[in-house]
Amino acid sequence: MSEQATSGAYVSPTGEFTRDQRYIATRITEDGRDGYPVAPGRYRLIVSRACPWANRAIIVRRLLGLEDVISMGVASPTHDNRSWSFDLDPGGRDPVLGIERLQEAYFARFPGYDRGITVPAIVDVPTGQVVTNDYAQITLDLSTQWREYHRPGAPDLYPDDRREEIAAVNRLVFADVNNGVYRCGFAGTQEAYDKAYRRLFERLDWLSERLERQRYLVGNTITEADVRLFTTLARFDAVYHGHFKCNRSKLTEMPVLWAYARDLFQTRGFGDTVDFDHIKRHYYCVHKDINPTGIVPDGPDLMGWLTEHGRDALGGNPFGAGTAPPPPLPEETVPLEHTPLAA
């Protein structure tokens, strides 16, 4: 099954990859305006460590210390045409929801749901029904609606006085980078690919110029904007450079962005959520239209992620007035052999 089918995306008659952004817009809020009030223990976040959009939710949940408030289920990195499955769990079922495939939670609320069965998704545990898969809103709501349950020292990833700037940066990064790599990889014509390729690297050059002068994308601390860019950069050399033909430069050949990515990777809550094995197995095994053999490359060498980045010289504090999160829960720790530490 291709990522297009999973996400509800398609290739237009002109060959351009188009992502279906009609997500389930229901929100979990303090006042419960949509029928789903904030409540510890009620909801389960379903993710795949392979997916950059889901990786954002994993990072934000970790940074804010919501692990004991919102449980997390991890889907297998590979799937078939029946959506994300829970093959990693005993018996092939999510231990909390008792389902084999994420589509069961979607169908429980919307029988015959005909859009993408995507991650991240938040499921209402008592009913087994999906609440939302609006990945962009999920992380913003974790920051703003769940404040009562943030850990002591949790950073403010979406500060009031920076929201306009964060939104402006996010719009550019989404269009040209986060989604831009997919527009390259799934382009159906040379013209569509060339256009997406130019937009991607022009934006990466713009980001390099911006980050040459400042440690983080917006202000002097980590914000939502850094989370959104990081998950694409973390996958760049492992999959996007070759698999998606984003090959003008590797991340390791873009000095500023490479140092910026290493800085974040070495910040607790970022690199310890990245599973390179899941990432490669998903892209190279699931995208049969791009990689029909299903062969997963052995590289790249991951040790560079642990090298000195020198970004401290630009000042700033990753967590502002807050503190780093504690180590991940034992049951949520990425296997050592899937990380640079295995070398």
C-alpha positions as CSV (number, residue, x, y, z in Angstrom):
1,M,0.0,0.0,0.0
2,S,1.4,3.4,-0.9
3,E,1.6,6.4,1.3
4,Q,-0.8,8.2,-1.0
5,A,-3.5,5.7,0.0
6,T,-2.7,5.8,3.6
7,S,-2.8,9.6,3.8
8,G,-5.5,10.2,1.3
9,A,-3.1,12.1,-1.0
10,Y,-3.1,11.8,-4.8
11,V,-1.1,12.8,-7.9
12,S,-2.9,15.4,-10.0
13,P,-3.2,15.2,-13.8
14,T,-0.2,17.5,-14.1
15,G,1.9,15.1,-12.0
16,E,1.9,17.1,-8.7
17,F,1.6,15.3,-5.4
18,T,-1.3,16.7,-3.5
19,R,-1.9,15.9,0.2
20,D,-5.5,15.6,1.3
21,Q,-5.7,17.9,4.3
22,R,-9.3,17.2,5.3
23,Y,-8.5,15.9,8.7
24,I,-10.9,15.2,11.5
25,A,-11.0,18.6,13.1
26,T,-12.5,17.6,16.5
27,R,-10.5,19.1,19.3
28,I,-9.8,18.0,22.9
29,T,-10.1,21.2,24.9
30,E,-10.3,22.4,28.5
31,D,-13.9,23.4,28.0
32,G,-14.9,20.3,26.0
33,R,-16.5,22.4,23.3
34,D,-16.4,19.6,20.8
35,G,-17.6,17.0,23.3
36,Y,-14.1,15.8,24.3
37,P,-12.8,17.6,27.4
38,V,-9.3,17.4,28.6
39,A,-9.1,14.4,31.0
40,P,-6.1,12.4,32.2
41,G,-6.2,8.8,31.3
42,R,-9.1,9.1,28.8
43,Y,-7.2,9.3,25.5
44,R,-4.6,7.3,23.7
45,L,-2.2,8.7,21.2
46,I,-1.5,6.3,18.3
47,V,1.7,6.9,16.4
48,S,4.2,5.3,14.1
49,R,7.9,6.2,14.8
50,A,8.4,6.1,11.1
51,C,6.1,9.0,10.4
52,P,7.4,12.5,10.6
53,W,4.0,13.9,11.4
54,A,3.5,11.5,14.3
55,N,7.1,12.0,15.5
56,R,6.1,15.6,16.2
57,A,3.4,14.5,18.6
58,I,5.8,12.1,20.3
59,I,8.3,14.9,20.9
60,V,5.8,17.4,22.2
61,R,4.2,14.9,24.5
62,R,7.7,14.1,25.9
63,L,8.8,17.7,26.3
64,L,5.6,18.6,28.1
65,G,5.7,15.5,30.3
66,L,2.3,14.1,29.4
67,E,3.3,10.5,29.3
68,D,1.3,9.6,32.4
69,V,-1.7,11.6,31.2
70,I,-2.0,10.5,27.6
71,S,-1.0,6.9,26.9
72,M,0.8,6.1,23.6
73,G,0.4,3.1,21.2
74,V,3.1,2.5,18.6
75,A,2.0,1.0,15.3
76,S,4.2,-1.2,13.1
77,P,6.4,0.7,10.6
78,T,4.9,-1.3,7.8
79,H,1.3,-1.9,6.8
80,D,-1.0,-3.2,4.1
81,N,-4.1,-1.7,2.5
82,R,-6.1,-2.0,5.8
83,S,-4.1,0.7,7.5
84,W,-1.6,0.9,10.3
85,S,-1.4,-2.3,12.4
86,F,-0.2,-3.2,15.9
87,D,2.1,-6.1,14.9
88,L,4.7,-4.9,17.5
89,D,2.3,-5.8,20.3
90,P,1.7,-9.3,21.7
91,G,-1.0,-10.9,19.7
92,G,-0.9,-8.1,17.2
93,R,-3.4,-6.0,19.2
94,D,-3.0,-2.7,20.9
95,P,-3.0,-3.6,24.6
96,V,-5.3,-0.7,25.6
97,L,-7.7,-0.4,22.7
98,G,-7.7,-4.2,21.9
99,I,-7.7,-3.5,18.1
100,E,-5.6,-5.0,15.4
101,R,-5.6,-2.0,13.0
102,L,-6.1,1.7,13.5
103,Q,-8.9,1.8,11.0
104,E,-11.1,0.1,13.6
105,A,-11.0,3.2,15.7
106,Y,-11.9,5.3,12.6
107,F,-14.7,3.1,11.6
108,A,-16.1,3.0,15.2
109,R,-16.8,6.7,14.9
110,F,-17.3,7.1,11.1
111,P,-18.5,3.8,9.5
112,G,-17.1,3.6,6.0
113,Y,-14.6,6.4,6.6
114,D,-13.2,7.1,3.1
115,R,-10.2,9.4,3.8
116,G,-6.7,8.6,4.9
117,I,-6.3,6.4,8.0
118,T,-3.4,8.5,9.3
119,V,-1.1,8.9,12.3
120,P,-0.9,10.6,14.7
121,A,-4.4,9.9,15.9
122,I,-6.0,10.4,19.3
123,V,-8.5,7.7,20.3
124,D,-11.1,8.0,23.1
125,V,-10.4,4.9,25.1
126,P,-13.9,4.4,26.7
127,T,-15.6,4.3,23.3
128,G,-12.7,3.1,21.1
129,Q,-13.5,5.9,18.7
130,V,-11.0,8.2,16.9
131,V,-11.2,11.8,18.1
132,T,-8.8,13.6,15.8
133,N,-6.0,13.0,13.3
134,D,-5.4,16.7,12.8
135,Y,-1.6,16.5,13.4
136,A,-1.0,20.2,13.3
137,Q,-3.7,21.0,15.8
138,I,-2.8,18.0,18.1
139,T,0.6,19.4,19.1
140,L,-0.7,23.0,19.5
141,D,-3.5,21.7,21.8
142,L,-1.1,19.6,23.8
143,S,0.8,22.9,24.5
144,T,-2.3,25.1,25.2
145,Q,-5.2,22.9,26.4
146,W,-3.3,20.5,28.6
147,R,-1.3,23.0,30.6
148,E,-2.8,21.9,33.9
149,Y,-1.0,18.5,33.4
150,H,2.3,19.7,32.1
151,R,5.3,18.5,34.1
152,P,7.1,21.1,36.3
153,G,9.6,22.8,34.1
154,A,7.8,22.1,30.9
155,P,8.9,24.5,28.1
156,D,6.5,26.9,26.4
157,L,6.6,25.6,22.9
158,Y,3.9,28.0,21.7
159,P,4.4,31.3,23.5
160,D,1.7,33.9,23.1
161,D,4.1,36.7,21.9
162,R,5.7,34.4,19.2
163,R,2.6,32.7,17.7
164,E,2.3,34.9,14.7
165,E,6.0,34.4,13.7
166,I,5.8,30.7,14.5
167,A,2.7,30.4,12.2
168,A,4.5,32.3,9.4
169,V,7.6,30.1,9.5
170,N,5.5,26.9,9.8
171,R,3.5,27.8,6.7
172,L,6.7,28.1,4.6
173,V,8.4,25.0,6.1
174,F,5.3,22.9,5.6
175,A,4.7,23.9,1.9
176,D,8.3,23.7,0.8
177,V,10.1,21.2,3.2
178,N,7.8,19.0,5.3
179,N,5.5,18.4,2.3
180,G,8.1,19.4,-0.2
181,V,10.0,16.2,0.1
182,Y,6.9,14.2,-0.7
183,R,6.1,16.5,-3.7
184,C,9.5,15.4,-5.0
185,G,9.2,11.8,-4.2
186,F,5.7,11.2,-5.5
187,A,5.9,13.6,-8.5
188,G,4.3,12.0,-11.6
189,T,6.1,14.1,-14.2
190,Q,9.5,15.6,-14.7
191,E,8.1,19.1,-14.6
192,A,6.3,18.5,-11.3
193,Y,9.5,17.0,-9.8
194,D,11.7,19.8,-11.0
195,K,9.4,22.4,-9.6
196,A,9.2,20.7,-6.2
197,Y,13.0,20.1,-6.1
198,R,13.7,23.8,-6.7
199,R,11.2,24.9,-4.0
200,L,12.7,22.4,-1.5
201,F,16.3,23.5,-1.8
202,E,15.5,27.2,-2.1
203,R,13.7,26.9,1.2
204,L,16.5,24.9,2.8
205,D,18.9,27.6,1.7
206,W,16.6,30.2,3.2
207,L,16.5,28.2,6.5
208,S,20.3,27.9,6.5
209,E,20.6,31.7,6.2
210,R,18.1,32.2,9.0
211,L,19.8,29.7,11.3
212,E,23.3,30.9,10.6
213,R,22.4,33.9,12.8
214,Q,20.2,32.3,15.5
215,R,20.2,29.0,17.3
216,Y,16.5,28.3,16.9
217,L,13.9,29.2,14.3
218,V,11.9,31.6,16.4
219,G,13.3,33.4,19.4
220,N,16.0,32.0,21.8
221,T,14.3,28.8,22.8
222,I,12.8,25.7,21.2
223,T,9.3,26.2,19.8
224,E,6.7,24.3,17.8
225,A,8.5,25.5,14.7
226,D,11.7,23.6,15.6
227,V,9.8,20.4,16.3
228,R,8.1,20.6,12.8
229,L,11.4,21.1,10.9
230,F,13.4,18.6,12.9
231,T,11.4,15.6,12.0
232,T,11.9,16.2,8.3
233,L,15.6,16.8,8.8
234,A,16.0,13.7,10.9
235,R,14.8,11.6,7.9
236,F,16.6,13.5,5.2
237,D,19.7,11.5,4.5
238,A,18.1,8.1,5.6
239,V,15.2,8.3,3.1
240,Y,14.5,11.6,1.4
241,H,17.9,12.2,-0.3
242,G,17.8,8.9,-2.2
243,H,14.3,7.4,-2.0
244,F,12.6,10.7,-2.7
245,K,15.3,12.0,-5.1
246,C,16.0,15.1,-2.9
247,N,19.6,14.8,-3.9
248,R,21.2,18.2,-4.5
249,S,22.8,17.9,-1.1
250,K,22.7,15.6,1.8
251,L,21.8,17.1,5.2
252,T,25.4,16.4,6.2
253,E,26.5,18.6,3.3
254,M,24.5,21.6,4.4
255,P,26.7,22.8,7.4
256,V,24.2,25.1,9.1
257,L,21.2,22.8,8.9
258,W,23.3,19.8,9.9
259,A,24.7,21.5,13.0
260,Y,21.1,22.7,13.9
261,A,19.7,19.2,13.4
262,R,22.5,17.7,15.6
263,D,21.9,20.3,18.3
264,L,18.2,19.3,18.5
265,F,19.0,15.5,18.1
266,Q,21.3,15.8,21.2
267,T,18.6,17.6,23.2
268,R,16.6,15.3,25.4
269,G,13.1,14.7,23.9
270,F,14.2,14.9,20.3
271,G,16.9,12.3,19.3
272,D,15.6,9.8,21.9
273,T,12.3,9.6,20.0
274,V,13.9,8.8,16.6
275,D,13.9,5.2,15.4
276,F,16.0,5.0,12.2
277,D,15.1,1.3,11.7
278,H,11.4,2.1,11.6
279,I,11.9,5.1,9.4
280,K,13.8,3.1,6.7
281,R,11.6,0.1,6.9
282,H,8.5,2.1,6.4
283,Y,9.6,4.2,3.4
284,Y,11.5,1.5,1.6
285,C,9.1,-1.3,2.2
286,V,5.7,0.4,2.0
287,H,6.4,2.6,-1.1
288,K,6.4,-0.2,-3.6
289,D,5.7,2.2,-6.4
290,I,9.0,3.9,-5.8
291,N,11.0,0.9,-4.5
292,P,9.4,-2.2,-5.9
293,T,12.2,-4.5,-4.6
294,G,11.5,-3.6,-1.0
295,I,15.3,-3.6,-0.4
296,V,16.2,-1.4,2.7
297,P,19.6,0.3,2.5
298,D,22.1,-0.4,5.3
299,G,23.3,3.3,5.4
300,P,23.7,6.0,6.2
301,D,26.3,6.0,9.0
302,L,24.5,7.4,12.0
303,M,27.5,8.3,14.2
304,G,27.6,11.8,12.9
305,W,24.4,12.6,14.9
306,L,26.4,12.4,18.1
307,T,29.3,14.8,17.0
308,E,29.9,18.3,18.4
309,H,27.6,20.8,16.8
310,G,28.9,24.2,18.1
311,R,25.5,25.8,18.2
312,D,25.8,26.8,21.8
313,A,27.9,29.7,20.7
314,L,24.8,31.4,19.3
315,G,23.3,31.6,22.8
316,G,19.8,30.7,23.6
317,N,18.5,28.1,26.0
318,P,16.6,25.1,24.6
319,F,14.0,25.0,27.4
320,G,13.9,28.7,28.3
321,A,13.1,29.0,32.0
322,G,12.2,25.3,32.0
323,T,14.2,22.1,32.2
324,A,14.9,19.1,30.1
325,P,12.4,16.2,30.4
326,P,13.4,13.1,32.3
327,P,14.5,10.0,30.3
328,P,11.8,8.2,28.3
329,L,9.7,5.6,30.0
330,P,11.3,2.1,29.7
331,E,8.4,0.9,27.6
332,E,8.7,3.9,25.2
333,T,12.5,3.8,24.8
334,V,13.7,3.3,21.2
335,P,15.7,0.1,20.9
336,L,19.4,0.8,21.2
337,E,20.1,-1.0,17.9
338,H,17.9,1.5,16.1
339,T,19.9,4.5,17.2
340,P,23.4,5.9,16.6
341,L,24.5,4.5,20.0
342,A,24.5,1.0,18.5
343,A,27.7,1.7,16.5
